[in-house]
Amino acid sequence: MLPSITTWKDGISQQKSTISTNAYPLGKKQESDEAAINCIVLDGRSCGDFRRNGMSKFLSVAIPGYAGPASRTVQRTLSKLDFQKQHDFKTELSEVPNLSLTLDLWRSARCRHYLCITIHWLDSNFRLKGYVLSFRKFRGRHVANRIRLHMKRVLVHFNLLDKIGATTTDNGSNVKAATTQIRLFGLHLHCLAHALNLTIHHGLNLWSKKTRATAKVGNVSDEQDNSIESADDEASDDDVAMDHNNESTESDADAEEDDEQFDQDDDSDEALSESDGEQPDENHDSSTTTSEGDGDSAKTSSSLLIKDVTTLMEKCRTIVSTIRKTSILNETVHDLAKASSIKAGLVLNMRVRGNSSYKMLQRVLVYQNVLEKFYGELDSLAGVTNKQRNKLMKSKFDRNDWNLIQTLRRVLERFEEATKVLSGQKYPTSSLAYAIITSLSHCFNNRSNDVFENDIKDMLINSFEKYMVRDGKAMTFIRAAAFLDPLIHDLLTLDDKEAAESFIINEVNEKRRSKSTMTPTNDLSIAASSMTTAGANANSTTVTMPCTSKGGIVMKNFLSKCGVGSEIAKLCSIPKNDLQFDSFWQEHGNNLPKLSVVAHKYLSIAASSVPSESAFSTSNYILRKNRLALTSRNIKYGMFLKDKI
């Protein structure tokens, strides 16, 4: 009898495996497998990529005898690697005294929700560090209690209690309520990038009431979310108790691996479906500002302009979406653009993308001549339905529309620049928040010769003051960060400088008083010794530390007696031209030990939740269509390990 096909395949596979093993040294294979697994994590590849047909053929030529790691091998290794990296990361964080968080929720294309927490601090060289602290699938109801419980579990796992100075999130009511406990999460800060988006959308009324009402039908309204949240806050004791029981009976590693920790209620996701972290906030703000927008428009002379802007944006969206959805129209516009040496395509704006409206208007202006030629050929195009043709003709721009597009683009360009600045992850953004707020405020108050531009600025002012202007402790943090940043320091007004100085002096004195209740050692010696900088250690005033010279003893005694006021005076006198934040503090931190401790705390705070949102962009790529079978555990491993390998 002939052998079965399965037996024949097994024989061939065994033969290939034997050849590969014999031809490639075992030690070298382990090293190559480790490099391949790191490649899978960094590039977001699937676990079996190195055993696919094309890759196997390539490896047989590039590295004869080597076969990449199997999918099961990769998954087992990822689990071990995740455990090891978590241990190493926990050790690294134990040396950092001041940290900040960002938090965001996201819904994937398959309607699965994920919660991301990122952590940020300044290292010994005053360079900003930011990593993913937790990335988990979040099943069940997205209410404040459950989000708070998960965050607390993460902080306990990494031994971060009492170390968090601030947490930055969007304006969603659930995440705001979840992070109100200052003792655990520090001060809650509203994401400024999101605030810029809300300022534009509601100040200019970019979406009509009809469009907003339609959007609310497809998503649970914020009023419903609030009622659900309130009901759950009252009836979620069982959930909390059950989660605490699980915490007491399971190890931290098990709790991190078990996705069912989030499934303590039986309500289906469909009944309580929410979009990503920004959408509930959009619904909430649109419902509360629609009537306000009408009231504001009645108080100004630009009530007709509000309607004009809304109508114009609807025209833009209609033209762009109709062209992009119809192959004949899309090809025609593409050919006309190519003839005009235009490579970029038309862009459709989105509610959750802060700068997408600016980009849509900018591209429409680039396509002005192309669109005029396109409309000239529209009647003669074959295959275009009358409905499509009429739809496009109703949305055709006239001269006033083009003038308004020019003006809107010019005003929104400032918001585009501000969004880019706030989206940085390699430099402090809390200090830049001050520069952005004051710069935009000056822009609105600066009158132009263009009447349309002045009217648009007037439309944005009330919305800007509502979403962007900070007060209370949030503004206190921003002022302190700006005062300690050499790039922003000279931009502070006299009143803001005095307020920042007063806050910093109180901060240092309060820390000294709290330390003195535990030990008579000087407050800065304790704070500085917790930092790993050589400069900070050099300025420590602990009497048990040996001194190598008489000058060193004199300097230590002098610094221990100087108050923070003298350091502030010295900081103000130092020239700050062409000095980056990190290089400035590397050069002068030794002479400003008290202020350097404060700088580590407040300049590590993120002004936006962009770090969490960028992690979602990465995860969206990892969860692309050819990886729909990827488990939530593997996506958790991949997202945590990606920035640590």
N, C-alpha and C positions, 0 to 999 in steps of 0.2 A: 504494500500500500504506500501511496505517496504521503509524505508528512504534511500536516496541516499548515495553513498559511501562518498561523500564530507561532507554531513551533519553528518554522523557517525564519520568521522575523526575529524571534528571541535568539536564535543561533547566530544570525548576522550581527545583532546588537552586542552579544557576548564577545564575538570575534573582534568587533571594532573596539570594544572596551579593553580587551586584552592587548591589542596592538598599541592602543594609546597609552596604557599603563606601562607597558614594556619599553615604549619608545621615549617616554618623557619622565625625567627624574621626579620622584615623589616630593622631595623638598621644594623643587622648582615649581611643581604643580600647585602646592599649597600657596606659594607666594603669588603665582599667577591668578589663582582662584580669588585670593584676597583683593587683588587689584581689579579683577572683573566685578566682584561684588560692590566695591567702592564706586566703580563706573556705573553700575546699575542704580545705586542710590543717588549719585550726583546728577545723572542724566535723566532720571525718572524712567528707566527702562523696565520692561517686564522681567519677572524672575527667570524666565526661560529663554531670554534673548540670545545667550551664548550657545544654546543648543539648536537654534533655528538653522534652516538649510543654508541660507546665504552666509550667515556668520560662521557656520561650521566649515564651509568651503574656504572662506577667507582665512580662518585660523589654520587650516591644513596647509596653506601656502605660506602664511606669515610665520607661524610657529608650528612646524611639522611635529606631529605626535601629540599635540596638546588639544584636549577637548574641554570646552568651557564648563563651568559648574552647572549641575542640573538644577531644575526649579526647586525641588525639595531641599537640596543642599543650601541654596540661597535663602530660603525661608527659615531654615534652622539657624543659619549663621546670622541673619538679621535679628532674630530673637536674642541671641547671645550678645550681638554687637549693641543692641539697644540697651540691654541690661548694663553692659560695661560702660557705655557712654553716659548713661544716666548717673552711674556711680561717680564717674570722673567729673561730670558737670556739677553734681552736688558738692563735690570737694572744692571745685573752683569757686562756686557761689558762696561757700562758707567763708571765704576770705574777703568778700565784698560787703561793706557795711550799708551802702545805700543803693537801692534798686528801684526801678519803676516798671510798670506793666502796660501792655495794650491788650485789648480784648475785642473780638468780633465774632459774629455768627454768619454762616454762609450756607446757602442751599445749592446743591449740585444739580446737574441736568436731570438726574434721576430722583430729584426731590428728597435727597438725603441731606440732613443737616449736620454741619461740622462746627465745632467751637475751637478757636485758636487763641492761645495766650502766648505773647512774646515778652521777653524780659530784656531790660536795658540797664547799662551802667557805664561809668567811665573807668578805664583801667589805670594802671600806675603811671602811664604816659599821657593821661588825659585824652585818650582816644575812645570814641564811643563804640561800645560793643552791644550787639543785639542778636538774640537767638530765639528760636522757637522753644518755649518751655513746655507746652502741651498742645497737641493737636488730636482731637478726639471726635468720633462720630457722636452726635448728641441726639438721642432718641427720646421721644416723648414730648412732654409739654415744656415750652421754653419760658418758664416763669422764673421770677427773681430768686425764689428759694432754692430751686434746683441748680441754677447757674452759680449762685453763691456757694452752695454746698460743694459743687465740683471745684470751684476756684480754691476754696479753703483746703480741700483734700490735696490739691496740687501743691499749695504752699507748705502744707505739713510734710508732704513727701520730700520736698527739697529743702526743708528746714529754713523757710523764708519768713516765718512769722515775725512781725515787728521790724522788718527790713524794708517794706514797701513804702515809698514816699508818695506815689501818685499812681493812678490807673486811668488810662485814656481809652474812651470808648466812643461810639457814635451816640446819637441822641435817642436811641430806642428806650422806651420806658422800662423794659425788662432788665436790660443791662445796667441802666442808671440805678434802678432800685437794688440790683444785686451787688453793686459796688459802693454802697453808701456807708459801710462800716469803716471809718477812717482807721481804726486800730488795726484792721486786717489789710486793707487795700490802699491806705493812704487817701489823699484827696482825689475825688473823682473829677476828671477834666473831660470836657466835650471836645471831640475831634474837630480841629479847626478846618481841616480840608472838607469835612462834611458840612461845617458851618458856612464855608464859602459857597458850596453847592446850594444849600438852602437859601442863602442870600440872593443868589441869582434867580433861582426857580420861582421863589415867592415874591421877590421884589419886582421882577419883570413879568410875572404871571405867564411863564413859558408854556404851560399847559392849560387849556380851557377847562371850565367846570365840567363840561360834558365828558372830556377825556378823563378827568380825575374820577368822575362818578363811575365810568366804565372800568377804570382800574380797580376801584373798590369792590366791584362785583366779583372780579377774579381773585381777589385776596381778602383775607379776613380783615375787616376795618380795625383801626386802632381802638375804637370804642369797644369793639368785641374783645380785642386783646386785653384791654384794661379790665373788663368785667371778668374775663377768664382768669387773669392774674389775681384779681382781688379774691375771687372765689377759691382759687388754689392756695393763696396765702392763708386763708382761713381753714382750709380743709386738707392741708398738705402735711399735717403733723405725722401721719402714718408714713408718708414718704420719707420724711426726715428721720424718723425713728428707725425705719427699715434700713436706710443708708448708714446710720450710725452703728446699727447692729452688724452690718456687713463690714464696716471699718474695723470693728473690734474683733471679728473672727477671721479676717483675711489679712494677709501680709500686704505691704504696699505694692509689691510686684504683681500680686494677683489682682489687686484692685485696679492697677493700671492696665492689665490685660483683659479684664472682664468688661465688655461693652454693656452687659446687662445691668451694670451699676446705674445706668441712666434710665432703666425701664421699670420704674416702680409704680407707674400707673397704667391702666388698661385702655385709656383713651387712644383712639387711632390718630395717626399723623394727619390723615385726610380731614378729619373733623376740625383739627386745630392747625391747619397748614399755615405756615408763615413763609414769607420769602426771606432772602438774606437779611443780615442785620440792618441794612439801611432802608429796606422797603417799609417795615412797620413805621419807622420814623417819618418816612415820606407821607404815608397816609395820615399819620397823626398831625404833622405840621400843615399839610394841605387842608385838612378839615378845620384846623383852628385859624388858619391865616386867610382863607378865601374871603370870609366876611370882613376881616381886617383889611385885606387888600382893597375891597370895595370902599371901605370907609376912608382909607388913606387916599384913594384916587379922588374921592369927593372933596377932600381937603386941598387938593392941588389942582393946578391948571392943566395937568397932563392926563386927565381921565380918558380922553380920546386916544392918547398915545398908548396907554395900557392895552386897549383893544387892538390897536394897530400892531403892537408887538406880538400879542397872542396870535392874531390872524397871520402875521408874517411867518412865525415859527411853524404854524400848521401848514402853510404853503410850502415851506422848506422841507418839512417831513414828508408831505405828499409827493413832491417832485422826486426827492431822493429815493423814497421807498418804492414808488411806482417804477422808476427806472431800474433799480436794482433787482426787483422781483420779476421783471419781464425780460427775457433773453434778447428779443429783437431790439428793444429800447436800450438795453445795457450794451449790446455790441455796437449799436450806432453811436452812442455817446463815447464809448471807449475808442472807436476809430477816429472820431472828431478830436478827442483829447490827444490821441497819439499824433495826429497831424499837427497839433499845436505844441508838441513836445511836453505835454503834461503827463507825468507818470502816476501821480497820486490820484486815488479814486475819491468819489463822493462819500461823505461820512454822515451817519444818522445819529442824532443826539439821543442820550439815554438819561433817565431820571437819576440814576445812581452814579453817573460819571460826571464829576464836577466840571471838567473842562470840555465835555463833549459838545455842548452848545456852541462854544467858541470855535471849535474845530469844524463843526458843520458849516457855520457861517463863513469861516475862512476858506473852506474848499468851494463853497458856492461862489464866492468872489473870484477865486482862481478860475472857475468854470464859467464865468459870465459870458465871454465870447462864444464858448462852446455851446452853452444853453441857448443863446440867441440863434446860432446856426441850427441847432437841433429843432427848435420850434419852427424854424423856416422850412425844415424838411418833414415835419411831423405829419402833415396831411398826405404826403406822397409815400409814406412808409407802408409797405405791405405787411399784413399780419397783425396790425394793431387794431384792436376792437374800438368801436365807437365809445364805449364806456371808458376805456383807458385814455382815449384821445380827449374826451370831454373833461375828464378828471384833471389831466395835465393843463388843458387850456384855462380852466377855472383857477388854477394855481399859478399861472404865469405872472412873473414879476413885472411891475411897471416901474417908471423912473423913481417914484417916491419910495418904492420897496427897496430898490438898489441903494438909494441914499440912506435909508434906515439900516440896511444891512451893514453898510460901511461904518455908520456911527456905532451900532451895537458891537461890531467886531473891535472897534477902537477902545470902547469902554471895557469890554470883557477881556481884552488882552492883559490888563492888570491882574485880573483874577486867574488867568492862565499862568502867568508868571508866579503868582503867590502859591498856586497849587503845586507847581513844580518844586518850589523852594521847600514847602512843607512835606513833600514826598521823599525828601532825602533821608537816608538811613545811615550815612557815614559821618554825619556831623550833628551837633546839638540843634534841635528845632524849637525848644522852649523859649530860647532867647530871641530867635527869629520871629516868633509870634508877635512880639512887641513891635518889631520893625514893620511887619505886614499890616497890623491893625492901624498903626499911626500913618503909614504910607497910604493906605486905602482911604482913611479918614481925610487926609490932606487932599487926595485926588477928588473926593466928592465935594469938598468945600472950595476947590479951585474952579472958578467959572471959566467957561470957554466961549469963543465967538459963535460956536454952533449951538443954536437954540435946541435942536433935537438932543444933543449930547447933554446939555444942562438938564433937560427934562428927564432923561434916562437916569442921570445921577440922582435927581430928586426922588425918582421912583425907588432907587436902591437904598437910600439913606435909612429909612425906617427899618427895612429888613436887615440892613447891616448892623444897626444898633441893637436889634433884637437877638441876632444869632452870633455876631462876631465880637462885639464889645464885651469885654470881661469885667466883672466887678467882684468885690469880696476877696476871698482867699485865692481864687484862681488867678486874678490879676496880680495879687501879691507875689505869687510864685513866678509869674512871667516877668514882673519887674526885677525881682532878685536875680533871675537867670540873665536878663538883659544887662544888668549892672555888672555882672561878672564876666560877660563875654566882651573881649576887646573889640570885636567887630561892631557891636551894638551900643557899647557903653556911652559913647559921645552923642548918640541919638536921643537919649533920655532927656525929657524936660526937667527943669529944676525941681518941680514938685515931685515928679516920679523918682528922681535921684534921692531926694530927701526921704521919701517913703521907703525906697529900697534900702537905704542905709539904716534907717530905724528898724526895719524888719530883720536885717542881717545881724545887727547888734543884739536885738532881743533873742534871735535864734541862738547865737553863740553864748550869751549869758544864761539862757535857759538850759542849754546843754551843760554848762559849767555847774549850775546849781544842781541839776539832776545827777551829775557825776560825783559832786562833792558829798551827796548823801550816802554814796556807796564807798568812796575812798577819798582821802585827802589829796590824792595825786592831781596835778594840774589837768584841767579838762581837755586841753589840746593834746597833751601827751597821750591820753587814752584814744582820742579820736584819730590822731595821726598814726599811732601804732597799729590801728586796725587797717590802715592802708599799707600797701606793699611797696610804696615808693621810697626810694632811697632818700629823697629830699625830706619827706615827712618824718622818716626815722631819724634823720640828722637833726631835726628841730625838736624832737621829743625831749621833754624836760624831766623825765623820770630820773631820780637821783641815783638809781642803781646802775645806770648805763655808764660805761667807762668813757672818759674824755681823753683824746689823744693830744690835745694842746691847750695852752692857756687861753688862746683866742676862741677855741670851741666852747670853753666853760663860760667865758664872758658873753658870747653870742647867745648861748642857751639861757643864761640868767636874764639877759636883756629881753629876749623874746617872751620869756615866761611872765615878765612884768608888764610888757606892752599890752594894752588893750586892743580890741578889734578896731577901735576908732583910728588908731595910728596906722593899722594896715589898710584901712579904707582910704585914709589920706594918701598913703604911699601908692595905692592902686590908681587913684585918680591922677597922680602926678606922672605916672609912667607913660611915655609916648606909645601909642597903639597903632601907628601907621604900618600897614602891610604885614600885620601879625595875625596868623591864624590862631584859633582858640587853643589848640593843643600845644603849639610851639610857644605861645605866650606863657602858659602856665608851666610848661617844662622849664622855661627860663627863669620865671619869677616865683614859682610855687614855693621854693625853699624859704624865701623871704616873706611869704604871706601864708604861713601855715594854717591860721584860723580860717582865712577866706578860701584856701584850697579845699578844706573839708566841706565848706558850704557849697563850693562850686561842684564838687563831686556829687552832691545830693541833688541840686536843682537843675543842673545842666544835663543830667542823664534822663530827665523827663521828656517823653515824646509829646509833641504838640498835636500829633494826629495818630490815628489808628492805622495808618498806611502799612506799617510792618506786618500786622495781622492780615490785612487785605491782600498784600503781595504774596503772602503764604497761600492764600486761596487761589491766586492765579497759578501758582506752581502746582497745587493739588489738582486743579482743573485739568492741567496738562497730563498729570499722572493718571487721572481717571478718564482719559480720552476713550473713544469708542472701542478701540481694540483691547481695552483693559477693563471692560465692564465686570469681569469676574474677580477683580482684585478685592480682597477682603479688607474690612475696616481696620483689622489689626496690622496688615501690611502697609496700608496707607499711613497709619499712625507711626510705624517704624520709619518709613521713608521720610516723612515730614520732620520728625524729630532729629534724624541722623543727618539730613541733607546739609545743614550748615555747621556740622561738627566733624566732618571727615575732610 
